[in-house]
């Protein structure tokens, strides 16, 4: 990536290869960024991942519908990660496939294949704040976390499920984001995210995402078995339950091709 595109890039590269910078940060903005850089740094090197996921959609009355999804991800060293999600059940969404190419700078590239229409639909940047497949997750929530996507401010230390957490405010750089800011809780021992509060374009509380039952893989990489997103404005919620994680399975760029979305299995 051209460093001229993003003046922060050279600073981030230096931080990612050095010792933790949190103790050296002086201003709340510097400390917020240092915490986020350290969180990203600690999860580098997983290469690729495959997993199975159940998505539970729950309406305001508590009625549920369940979707079964297979997920693949590919770590890209000089860019954001790539991911492919394929729906297996129920029958009305079987074969639906979602492909996302995250980018640290600029809009992400995302495509959705709808088997009923037999066509691939590109998700426009202005629509990234829309709901993904009727869930409480927006398209922009499905991108990999990239440090350059936000500016930061450390707020405080606070008790959380992971022990003692840093609370960091994140401000999206993308003008098309559906959020004015996010409040993120990261534990101070492993820098894992435990909670995110989302605020809408009017700066009103919109959603809360919580992470539960973390497991460690390959002696380094932490993944939550359960993610719960609650929409405070609609009363709806979506749970993502993960299992069968596999890492370093040999995936490559050719497994994440928008031209093969229709044949995704």
Secondary structure, DSSP 8 states (H G I E B T S, - for coil): --GGG-TTHHHHHHHHTSS--GGG--SHHHHHHHHHHHHHHHTTT--EEEEEEEEEEE-TT--EEEEEEEEEEE--TTS--EEEEEEEESGGGTT-EEEEE--SSS--EEEEEETTTTEEEE--GGGTTSBSTTSS-BGGGGS---GGGEEEEEEEEEEETTEEEEEEEEEE--TT-S-SEEEEEEETTT--EEEEEEE-TTS-EEEEEEEEEEEEETTTEEEEEEEEEEETTT--EEEEEEEEEEE-----GGGS-GGGGGG--
